[in-house]
Amino acid sequence: MKKSTKHVELVNPEQTKLAAVLAVGLVCAGLGLSATVQAQTADWPTKPVRIIVPYSPGGGTDIISRRLAQGLGPVLKQNVIVENKPGANGIIGTDLVAKSEPDGHTYVVVVSTHLINPIVTKNMPYDTFKDLIGVTVVADSPLIFVTSSQFPAKTMEEFTKAMRAKTGTYSYGSSENMTKLVGAMYANAEKLDMVSVSYKGGAPLMTDVVSGVTTVGITSILTARNFMDSGRLTPLAVTSAQRSAAVPNVPTMQEAGVKDFEITQSYAMYAPSKTPKAILNAMQKAVHQVAMSPDMKAALADQAAWPVAQPVDEFNERIKKEAAFLQDLAKRINLQGD
């Protein structure tokens, strides 16, 4: 019979002692970090929180930000104030936030044009990727092409034929560089000679499209909704890959014959770059709580948007990818700043 052999591991008393000391040190370090995080957020917020909307009142960003602010107030136990600071494709209001005290009391909610501005705007007053840090995407939404109900075309196909019939006569309107990019995408894809007209916000853009001053507007469904419901605007197509449940009878650009046309808009929150990570995480959690509430989900769905509210690190990774995609697209179609 073969004898069994037992393996005996010799333990060095000094190694055991060292391991115990390291374990205690790690626990203490963890407790210290936890205490630091708690200290950074225990007294936050200590005053009203400001959300800057760098576009005119009445647009999609303004609507979403005000709904968000209503929900954040009770969660943060502080007043949450929305301030409109329009101008320069959102740069004026965003600059204010980039240079604000990084104490977690000032934020900006911007659309995707925020990532395009650096390559179409000379002498930016702040560094988009160094002076600001992402908190989270509040919601995503498709964009929509709309024209005056007085314009003869009732479909995107009819509209494109009208554009070709009178070269250089018609115009597309945008409220910032993202919608300008989408308008240029359409004109470039269909080889149309159209004039680009820029506005300081979605509301004034809609006013001019309704009156026929500008032929077609590219905007959020949120911004155009009331004008479409009242019959003053004709929806032509949405920019997403699939139809929107908010306007189910409106075809996509691809369905309307514009090949490979797919792009969506994000409504994202940023803070000054040196804002403590613990506060960024706390704000993200608050936004997530509000965005995922039944009331907010229903409100967003009604306006063709859907909540996102992903964690801070995940959003900042998304920023890198989206910036690369949008900036490459802007260069390929030779998008020009105002």
N, C-alpha and C positions, 0 to 999 in steps of 0.2 A: 504494500500500500504506500502511495506517495504522500509524504508529509506535506501538510499545508504550511505556507509561509506567510506570516503576518508582516505587513509593512508598518513600521513605526516611524512617524515623523517627529524629528527632534525640534523643539521650539526654543528659539533663543529668547531668554527673558528680556534682553535689552530691546529686541525687535518688537516684542509684545508691548512693552512699555511705550515705545515710540509710536506704534500703531494706535494705541489708546489716546496718546496725546494729540496725534493728528486728527483722530475722529472727533475728539472734543473740540478741537480748533475749528474743524469744518462745521460742526453744529453751531458753534458760537458765531462763526462768520455768516452762516445762513440766517441765524436769528438777527444778527446785526444788519444784514441786507434787508430783511423783512421789516425791521424797525425803521430803516432809512426810507423804504418805500412808503410805509405807513405815515411817517413824518411828513413826506412830501405831499401826500394827498389828504391827510387828516384835516388840515385847515383850508382845503380847496373845495369849492371856490369861496373866497372871502368877500367878493363883491359881484355885482351883475356881470354876466358873461356877454360879450359882444360877438355877434356873427356878422361879418361884413359881406354884403353881396355887391360885387363890383360891377353890377349891371343895373339897368333901370327897374323901377317897381313894375310889377305885373307880369314879368317874364317867368319862364319855367323855374329858373334858379331861385328867384324871389319867392315863388309860391311854395316850393319844397322847403326852403329855408325857414319860412314863417310857420309852416306846419311842424317842422322839426323843433323849432324854438318853443312852440306851445307845449310839446311833449317833454322837452328837456327841463323846463322850469321846475316842475314837481320832482323830477328825478334828482336834479342837482341842488334843489332847495334854494334856488337863487333865481332872480329875474334873468331871462335870456332875451337880449335886445337885438333885433335885426336892423342894420343900417345899410342903406343903399349908397354906394359911392361909385357911380358909373363913369365910364370914360376910358378911352385908349384901349379898347378890347379887354377890359378888365384889369389893366395894368395899374391904374390909379388906386383903386381900392385894394388890390393885392399888395402894392408897395407899402401902403399904410400898415398892413398886417406884418409884412416882412420886417418892418422897422419898429414894431411894437415890442413892449416889454414881454419877454418869454415866460410869463408867469401863469399861463394857462387860462387867461381871461379874455383873449382875443383870437378869433379864428376867421378864416375866409372860406366861403363855399364857392367854388368855381366850376366851370364846365371844361371840357377837354381842350378848349382853345388855350388854356393855361400852359399846356405842353408844346403848343405850336408857336406861341409868342416869341420865344427866344430866337427862332431862325427867320422870322419875318419882320422883326422890330429892331431897329438900330438903337443903340444907347439905352438898353434896358436899365432901369434904376435899381434893380435887384437881380441877384442870381437865382433863377428859378429852382435850381437843384441844390443850392447851398444855403440860401437864406430862408427857405421854407421846408417843412417836413410834413409828409402826409399823415393824417389821422385815420381816415377811412373814406371809402366811397359810400355816400348816403344811398344813392340809387342810380340805376342805369335806365336808359330810355332810347327808343328810336327817334329819329328826326322825321319831319314831314314836309313835303312840298305843297304849298297852297297858293292859289291864285284868286283874284276877285271873282265873285259869282257873276259879275257883269262880263267877264272875259268869255268869249265863245267856247273855248276848249273846256271839256268836262272830264277828260281823261289825260293821262300823261302822254299817250300816243298822239292824241289830237293837239296837245300843247306843243310837243316837239315839232310836229308838222307846221304849226303856226310860227314857231321860232325860225324854221328854215325858209319860210315863205317871205319873211321880211328881215333879212340879215342885218344885224347891228341896230335894230329898232328897239328890241326889248331888253329888259334888265332883270337880274336876280338880286334879291336883297338878303343881307345877313346882319346879325347883331354882334358877332365877334368872329375871330379867325376860324373857329371850328365850323360854323355854318357857312362861312365864306369858302372854306376848303371843300365842303360838300357841294356847294353850288358850282365851284370850279370843276369838281369831279364830273358833274353832270354835263356841263358845257364842253368839257374836254372829251368825254366819252362819246357824245353825240356830234362832236365837231361843230359846235354852234358858236356864232359870234354874238355874245351877249355882254351887256355892260354890268359891271359889279357895283352895287351901291351898298355902302356900310352904314349901319345905325348903332346907336349907343345902347340899344336894348331891344328885346323882342316885342314889347308893347308898341313903341313908335313904328317899328317895322310893320307890324300887322295893320296899323292905322293907314299907312301908305299903300299897302297891298290891297286893302279893302277899297280904297278910293281909286286904285288904278295907277297911282303915281309910279309904283314899282310893280313890274309884271308878275313876278313870282317871289315868294318868300320861303326861305328854308329855316325852320324853327322847331321847337319842341311841340309835341301834341298838347302839352299843358298850356302853352302860350296861345295856341290857335284854337283850342277847344271851344270857347264861348263864341268866337266868330264863326266857326263851322256850324255850331248848334243853332245859331240865329240865322243861318243861311247867307251870311255876308261873304264867306269864303268857300271855295270849292277845294276839297282835298284831292290831290292828284296821286300821290304815292308815298309810302313810308320807306325808310332807308334800311330797315332790318331785313334779315334773311327770311323771316316769317311775318305774316300779318299780325297786327296788334289787336288784342282782344278789346281795346278801347275804341278802335275804329275798324271793326271786322270787315266792313265792305270796301275798305281802301286797300288796293293792291300794293305789293312791294315794288320797288324799282325794277327788280329782276323780272317780276311778272309783267311789268309794263314794257319789257323789251330792252332794258339797259343792262347789259351783261356784266356779271361779276360785281354788281353794285351792292355792297353791304357795309354799313358802318353804324355804330350807335354812339350815343352821348352819355357821359358820366357826370354826375353831380358830386363833387368830391370836396372834403374838408381838409384844410391845411392849417398849420400853426407856425409861429416863428421857430426857426430851426433849433434854437437852444432851449426850447421848452422841455422840462424834465420828462423822461420816458414814462415815469410812473403816472404823471398827469395825462400824458397822451393816451396811455392805456385806459385810464379811468374815463376819459372823455369818449374813447371808442366804445367802451362797454355801455356808457349812457346812451350813445347814439344807437347802438345795436338794440338796446332795450326798447327805445322809442320806435325805431324803424321796423322791428319785428312785431310790434303790437298789432292786434287785429284792426284797430282803427286806422293806423298809418298804412298798413298793407292795403286796406280797402281804398284809402284815399289815393295811394300811389297807383294801384291797379286801374282806378277810374280815370287816371290821367296818363295811362300807358307807360308807367314806370314801375320798376320792381326794386325792392330793397336789397342791399348788398351787405354793408356794414361789417366788412371783414377786419381781422386784427391788423394792428399797425404795421408789423413787419411784412405781412402778406401784401398789404396795400403798397408799401414802398417798393416791393419787388415788381408789382404790377405797373407802377409808375415807370420804371426803367424800360419795360417791354413796350408799353403804349407810346412813350416818348419816341422811342426808336422807330416804331411803325408809322406814327403820324408825321414825324419830321422827314422820314424817307418819302412818304407819299406827297408831302408838301413840295419837296424838292423835285420830284418826278413830274408834277404838273405845273411846276414853276409858279407856285403861289406867291403873290406879291403883297407886302404889307401896305397899309394906307399911308 
